[in-house]
């Protein structure tokens, strides 16, 4: 999985969408602005069965097994603000982020680092009083992301896929079709 891409691209996209800084929860700056958005990975799970493939290494003249698989990563997005105006509240900012994560430009930026957005949860809003008796507005939701992993050393190891399959022969000449049929397999761009 491209963790560096996730850390950089998702934070940059959320910062642009929210109009305020987005920080990874455990990688925060010393000075945090208000309002602000915190990101944190809350879970990562396997999607289906991992696949074992072989790869030929010509330098060593060996065939090596490699394991590839899909993963589902859940990222929690938490917005905090001291502004109680509804238009600038944490709930409004979180809803804006949640909605705009579906923009084509955001999806393209995430796709460039092999990440896709599967779904998002409802925005939950909670207001509380901080240690200085100020009301702080909190809103939180989760984005479920899809990506892949491999046991390659390179985080950007290309899984690849079969784009087209072309049938050139049939087994029974009596039923042989004269024309070649191309079947599209895998993701298709409209």
C-alpha positions in Angstrom: 0.0 0.0 0.0 1.2 3.5 -0.7 1.1 4.9 2.8 3.2 8.0 1.9 0.8 8.8 -0.9 -2.2 8.4 1.5 -0.6 10.7 4.0 0.3 13.4 1.6 -2.5 13.4 -0.9 -5.5 12.9 1.4 -4.3 15.6 3.8 -3.7 18.0 0.9 -7.1 17.3 -0.7 -9.0 17.7 2.7 -7.1 20.9 3.4 -8.1 22.3 0.0 -11.7 21.2 0.5 -12.1 22.4 4.1 -10.3 25.6 3.7 -8.4 24.9 6.9 -5.3 22.8 7.7 -5.7 19.0 7.9 -3.3 17.1 10.2 -2.6 13.4 10.7 -3.5 12.8 14.3 0.0 11.4 15.3 2.0 13.6 12.9 0.7 17.0 13.9 2.5 20.3 13.8 3.3 22.0 17.0 1.0 24.9 16.2 -2.5 23.9 15.2 -4.8 26.4 13.6 -8.6 26.8 14.3 -10.7 25.4 12.6 -8.7 22.3 11.9 -9.2 18.7 10.6 -7.5 15.6 12.1 -7.1 12.4 10.1 -6.3 9.0 11.5 -6.3 5.5 10.2 -8.7 3.5 12.4 -8.6 0.1 10.6 -7.2 -1.8 7.8 -8.5 -5.1 6.6 -8.0 -7.7 3.9 -10.5 -7.6 1.0 -11.1 -11.2 -0.3 -8.2 -13.6 -0.8 -4.6 -12.5 -1.5 -3.3 -13.8 -4.8 0.1 -15.5 -5.3 1.8 -14.7 -8.6 5.2 -15.5 -10.0 7.7 -13.1 -11.3 10.7 -13.8 -13.4 13.9 -12.0 -12.3 16.2 -12.1 -15.4 19.3 -10.9 -13.5 19.2 -13.9 -11.2 17.4 -16.2 -13.6 14.9 -17.2 -11.0 11.1 -17.2 -10.7 9.9 -15.7 -7.4 6.4 -15.9 -5.9 4.8 -12.6 -5.0 1.6 -12.0 -3.0 -0.9 -9.3 -3.9 -4.2 -8.4 -2.4 -6.9 -5.8 -1.9 -7.2 -3.8 1.3 -9.9 -1.7 2.9 -8.6 1.2 5.0 -10.9 3.3 7.2 -9.8 6.8 7.8 -11.5 8.9 10.5 -11.9 12.6 9.6 -12.5 14.8 12.6 -13.2 18.5 12.3 -12.8 20.9 15.3 -13.8 24.6 15.5 -14.6 27.2 18.1 -17.0 28.9 15.8 -20.6 28.2 16.7 -22.1 29.9 13.6 -23.9 27.1 11.7 -22.2 27.9 8.4 -18.7 27.7 10.0 -19.5 24.9 12.5 -17.6 21.6 12.5 -20.7 19.9 11.2 -20.9 22.2 8.2 -17.1 21.8 7.4 -17.3 18.0 7.8 -20.3 17.8 5.5 -18.5 19.9 2.9 -15.4 17.7 3.1 -17.5 14.5 2.9 -19.4 15.8 -0.1 -16.4 17.2 -2.0 -14.4 14.0 -1.6 -16.4 12.7 -4.5 -15.2 15.5 -6.9 -13.4 14.2 -10.0 -10.2 16.1 -9.2 -10.1 14.6 -5.7 -10.8 11.1 -7.0 -8.1 11.5 -9.7 -5.5 12.7 -7.1 -6.2 9.7 -4.9 -6.3 7.3 -7.9 -2.7 8.6 -8.8 -1.5 7.0 -5.6 -3.7 3.8 -6.0 -6.4 4.8 -3.6 -10.2 4.9 -4.2 -13.0 6.0 -2.0 -15.6 3.3 -1.4 -18.0 5.1 0.9 -18.3 7.6 3.8 -20.3 7.3 7.0 -22.8 9.9 8.4 -21.3 13.0 10.0 -21.7 12.9 13.8 -21.5 16.3 15.6 -20.7 16.7 19.2 -20.1 20.0 21.0 -18.3 20.2 24.3 -16.6 22.7 26.6 -12.8 22.8 26.7 -10.6 23.3 29.8 -10.9 27.1 29.4 -14.8 27.0 29.4 -15.0 27.7 25.6 -17.5 25.7 23.5 -15.7 23.6 20.9 -17.7 22.1 18.0 -16.6 18.6 16.9 -17.8 16.6 13.9 -16.5 13.2 12.8 -17.1 10.8 9.9 -15.2 8.0 8.3 -14.0 7.5 4.8 -13.7 3.9 3.6 -10.8 3.6 1.1 -9.8 0.8 -1.3 -6.2 0.1 -2.2 -3.9 -2.9 -2.7 -0.8 -4.3 -1.2 2.0 -6.5 -2.3 5.0 -8.2 -0.7 7.3 -6.3 -3.1 9.8 -3.9 -1.6 8.5 -1.1 -3.7 5.3 0.5 -2.3 4.0 1.3 -5.7 4.3 -2.2 -7.1 1.9 -2.4 -10.0 -0.8 -5.0 -9.7 -1.8 -4.7 -13.3 -4.9 -6.3 -14.8 -5.9 -8.0 -18.0 -7.4 -5.2 -20.2 -8.6 -7.4 -23.1 -8.5 -11.0 -24.0 -8.6 -12.1 -27.6 -9.8 -15.5 -28.6 -7.7 -16.7 -31.6 -8.6 -20.5 -31.8 -11.4 -22.8 -30.8 -11.1 -26.4 -29.9 -13.8 -27.8 -32.2 -13.3 -26.7 -35.9 -17.0 -27.5 -36.6 -18.0 -24.7 -34.3 -15.2 -22.3 -35.1 -16.3 -18.7 -35.6 -14.6 -16.9 -38.4 -14.4 -13.5 -36.6 -12.2 -12.7 -33.6 -14.1 -11.7 -30.5 -12.6 -9.3 -28.0 -13.9 -9.4 -24.5 -13.2 -6.5 -22.2 -12.1 -7.4 -18.7 -11.3 -5.2 -15.7 -12.0 -1.5 -15.1 -13.5 0.3 -18.1 -13.4 4.1 -18.4 -16.5 5.6 -20.0 
